[in-house]
Amino acid sequence: MRVLDIDLDFFLADCCEPAPAGARPDAAGHEPWQAEKVRNFLEKNCGLNTERKIPGRVFETHDGALQFWQELIAAGQLSVPFEVAHIDAHSDLGIGRPGPGFVLNSVLPRSPAERADIKRYYEMKQLDEANYLLFALAFRWISRLENVRNPKSRPDIPQFAFRCEQENQRGCGEYEFIRLSSFVSKLFEAKNGIEPRVDFKVFDDYTEFSASAEYDFASLAVSPRYSPAEADVLVNVIKEYFDLI
């Protein structure tokens, strides 16, 4: 199955530095795209159609996607592992606080069947909008991950993402896959097995991205700390392609 995972901060002229809690970034230099440009991307690159809406949901912060997926899995509507197209100015794989350490050293050693304890991770203040995708990988929910980035995204792909040796026009190898591992998790491999390989593709130029098939579910995060209030007008534009659930 396939999931489209969108963040509003993708549709900006430039990435915003995160605003303090409860505040929004200034729009100067971070102007939102025009609605027609957003529609063109959703239709031409993502294959969406307002006449054929996708079951979806809108939430404030992007970690809401993790709870949404868990709800769908529990209801038998989303089977694991599934493919994720992550349309976002950021990787959400744990760069910055709280970082990847907790997932690699405390989640991976747990039995795979017991890892998706989302409520507990929130209570421990280890799960947030900057690392929720790393948790999804640790839960073994994802088989393929595509990160379609803003043209001015800052480097934030973790070092554990494997690159091929062949250089591209940017001077570095293309990303190929992610296989999570840590010294602690290796101690439990006899019980848990080796972590699965997750195919990983990064699109620094979003125009090169083209959905290979239709999506089963979609979501949108407003991410108010990372997008100016002026971008909120695009929420209703994107919702035109969702059958809200």
C-alpha positions as CSV (number, residue, x, y, z in Angstrom):
1,M,0.0,0.0,0.0
2,R,1.0,3.6,-0.5
3,V,0.7,6.7,1.6
4,L,1.2,10.4,0.6
5,D,2.6,12.4,3.6
6,I,2.6,16.2,3.0
7,D,3.9,19.1,5.0
8,L,2.8,22.6,4.3
9,D,6.4,23.9,4.6
10,F,7.2,22.3,1.3
11,F,5.2,24.9,-0.5
12,L,7.3,27.9,0.5
13,A,9.9,30.1,-1.3
14,D,12.5,29.1,1.3
15,C,12.7,27.1,4.5
16,C,11.8,28.8,7.8
17,E,13.8,28.6,10.9
18,P,11.5,27.1,13.5
19,A,9.5,29.7,15.4
20,P,9.1,29.6,19.2
21,A,6.2,27.5,20.4
22,G,2.9,29.3,19.8
23,A,4.4,31.7,17.2
24,R,4.6,31.6,13.4
25,P,7.6,32.4,11.2
26,D,7.6,35.7,9.3
27,A,6.5,35.4,5.6
28,A,9.2,37.6,4.3
29,G,11.5,35.4,2.2
30,H,9.3,32.4,2.9
31,E,6.3,33.3,0.8
32,P,3.9,30.5,0.0
33,W,3.4,29.2,-3.5
34,Q,0.5,30.3,-5.6
35,A,-2.5,28.0,-5.4
36,E,-2.2,27.1,-9.1
37,K,1.4,26.0,-8.6
38,V,0.4,23.8,-5.7
39,R,-2.4,22.2,-7.8
40,N,0.0,21.6,-10.6
41,F,2.4,19.8,-8.3
42,L,-0.3,17.7,-6.7
43,E,-1.8,16.7,-10.1
44,K,1.2,16.4,-12.3
45,N,3.8,15.0,-9.8
46,C,1.6,13.2,-7.3
47,G,-1.1,12.1,-9.6
48,L,-4.0,13.5,-7.5
49,N,-7.4,14.4,-8.9
50,T,-10.2,16.3,-7.3
51,E,-12.7,13.9,-9.0
52,R,-11.0,10.9,-7.4
53,K,-10.2,12.0,-3.8
54,I,-8.0,10.1,-1.5
55,P,-9.0,9.2,2.1
56,G,-7.0,11.6,4.2
57,R,-6.5,13.8,7.3
58,V,-5.1,17.2,8.2
59,F,-3.3,17.8,11.5
60,E,-1.4,20.5,13.2
61,T,2.0,18.9,13.6
62,H,3.6,16.2,11.4
63,D,3.9,13.6,14.1
64,G,0.1,13.3,13.8
65,A,0.9,11.1,10.7
66,L,2.3,8.4,13.0
67,Q,-0.9,8.3,15.0
68,F,-3.0,8.3,11.9
69,W,-1.1,5.4,10.4
70,Q,-1.4,3.5,13.7
71,E,-5.2,4.0,13.7
72,L,-5.4,2.8,10.1
73,I,-3.3,-0.3,10.9
74,A,-5.4,-1.1,13.9
75,A,-8.6,-0.9,11.8
76,G,-7.1,-3.2,9.2
77,Q,-7.2,-0.5,6.5
78,L,-3.5,-0.1,6.1
79,S,-1.2,-3.1,5.9
80,V,2.4,-3.1,6.8
81,P,5.0,-2.5,5.5
82,F,3.8,0.3,3.2
83,E,5.4,2.9,1.0
84,V,5.6,6.6,2.0
85,A,6.1,9.6,-0.3
86,H,7.2,12.3,2.2
87,I,6.6,15.8,0.6
88,D,8.5,18.0,3.1
89,A,11.2,20.5,3.4
90,H,12.7,18.3,6.1
91,S,13.6,14.6,6.4
92,D,11.9,14.2,9.9
93,L,14.4,11.5,10.5
94,G,15.8,12.8,13.8
95,I,18.2,15.7,13.0
96,G,18.1,18.1,16.0
97,R,16.5,17.4,19.3
98,P,15.5,14.9,20.6
99,G,17.6,13.3,17.9
100,P,17.9,9.6,16.8
101,G,19.6,8.2,19.9
102,F,16.5,7.1,21.8
103,V,15.1,5.3,18.8
104,L,18.4,3.5,17.9
105,N,19.3,2.6,21.4
106,S,16.0,2.2,23.3
107,V,13.4,1.3,20.6
108,L,15.3,-1.0,18.3
109,P,16.3,-3.4,21.1
110,R,12.6,-4.0,21.9
111,S,10.7,-6.8,20.3
112,P,9.2,-5.5,17.0
113,A,5.7,-6.4,18.3
114,E,6.2,-4.1,21.3
115,R,7.8,-1.1,19.7
116,A,4.8,1.0,18.6
117,D,4.1,2.3,22.1
118,I,3.5,5.8,20.8
119,K,1.8,7.1,24.0
120,R,4.8,6.1,26.1
121,Y,7.2,7.9,23.8
122,Y,5.2,11.1,24.0
123,E,5.2,10.8,27.8
124,M,9.0,10.4,27.7
125,K,9.2,13.5,25.4
126,Q,11.2,11.5,22.9
127,L,8.7,11.6,20.0
128,D,7.9,14.8,18.0
129,E,7.4,16.2,14.5
130,A,11.2,16.1,13.7
131,N,11.7,12.4,14.3
132,Y,8.3,10.7,13.8
133,L,9.5,9.0,10.5
134,L,12.4,7.5,12.3
135,F,10.0,5.9,14.8
136,A,7.9,4.6,11.8
137,L,11.1,3.0,10.4
138,A,11.9,1.4,13.8
139,F,8.3,0.0,14.0
140,R,9.0,-1.7,10.6
141,W,6.0,0.0,9.1
142,I,7.7,1.4,6.0
143,S,9.2,-0.6,3.0
144,R,10.1,2.4,0.8
145,L,10.5,6.0,1.7
146,E,10.7,8.9,-0.8
147,N,11.6,12.4,0.5
148,V,10.6,15.1,-2.0
149,R,12.3,18.3,-0.8
150,N,11.9,22.0,-1.1
151,P,14.5,23.4,-3.6
152,K,16.1,25.3,-0.6
153,S,15.9,22.5,1.9
154,R,19.0,22.5,4.3
155,P,21.0,19.3,4.6
156,D,19.4,17.1,7.2
157,I,19.6,13.5,6.0
158,P,21.2,11.4,8.7
159,Q,24.4,9.6,8.2
160,F,22.8,6.2,8.6
161,A,21.1,6.6,5.2
162,F,23.2,4.6,2.7
163,R,24.6,6.3,-0.4
164,C,25.8,4.5,-3.5
165,E,29.4,5.1,-4.6
166,Q,28.6,6.6,-8.0
167,E,28.6,10.4,-7.9
168,N,25.8,12.5,-9.3
169,Q,25.9,16.1,-10.6
170,R,25.9,17.3,-7.0
171,G,29.2,15.4,-6.3
172,C,27.8,12.8,-4.0
173,G,26.2,9.4,-4.4
174,E,22.4,9.0,-4.6
175,Y,20.7,7.7,-1.5
176,E,19.7,4.0,-1.8
177,F,18.4,2.7,1.4
178,I,18.1,2.9,5.2
179,R,18.8,0.0,7.5
180,L,18.6,1.0,11.2
181,S,21.2,-0.4,13.5
182,S,23.1,0.4,16.7
183,F,25.5,-1.3,19.0
184,V,22.8,-2.0,21.5
185,S,20.3,-3.3,18.9
186,K,22.9,-5.7,17.5
187,L,22.9,-7.4,20.9
188,F,19.3,-8.4,20.3
189,E,19.5,-9.4,16.6
190,A,19.3,-13.1,17.5
191,K,15.9,-12.5,19.0
192,N,14.6,-9.6,16.8
193,G,16.3,-10.4,13.5
194,I,18.2,-7.9,11.4
195,E,16.3,-4.7,10.8
196,P,14.8,-4.6,7.3
197,R,16.2,-2.7,4.4
198,V,14.0,0.3,3.5
199,D,14.5,1.6,0.0
200,F,15.2,5.4,0.2
201,K,15.0,8.0,-2.5
202,V,15.7,11.7,-2.1
203,F,14.4,14.3,-4.7
204,D,16.2,17.5,-4.2
205,D,14.6,18.7,-7.4
206,Y,10.9,18.1,-6.9
207,T,10.2,18.4,-10.6
208,E,12.0,15.0,-11.0
209,F,9.4,13.3,-8.8
210,S,6.5,11.4,-10.3
211,A,4.3,9.1,-8.4
212,S,4.6,5.6,-9.7
213,A,1.1,4.6,-8.7
214,E,-2.0,5.9,-6.9
215,Y,-2.0,6.5,-3.1
216,D,-4.3,4.7,-0.7
217,F,-4.2,7.4,2.0
218,A,-2.9,11.0,2.3
219,S,-2.3,13.5,5.0
220,L,-1.3,17.1,5.5
221,A,0.6,18.7,8.4
222,V,0.2,22.5,8.8
223,S,3.4,22.6,11.0
224,P,2.8,26.1,12.3
225,R,6.3,26.6,13.7
226,Y,7.8,26.0,10.2
227,S,5.3,27.8,8.0
228,P,4.0,31.4,8.1
229,A,0.3,32.0,8.7
230,E,0.1,33.3,5.1
231,A,0.6,29.7,3.9
232,D,-2.6,28.5,5.6
233,V,-4.7,29.5,2.6
234,L,-3.1,26.5,0.8
235,V,-4.6,24.1,3.3
236,N,-8.0,24.3,1.7
237,V,-6.4,24.0,-1.7
238,I,-4.8,20.7,-0.7
239,K,-7.9,19.5,1.1
240,E,-9.7,19.6,-2.3
241,Y,-7.9,16.3,-3.1
242,F,-8.8,14.6,0.2
243,D,-11.8,12.7,1.3
244,L,-11.4,13.6,5.0
245,I,-11.7,10.8,7.4
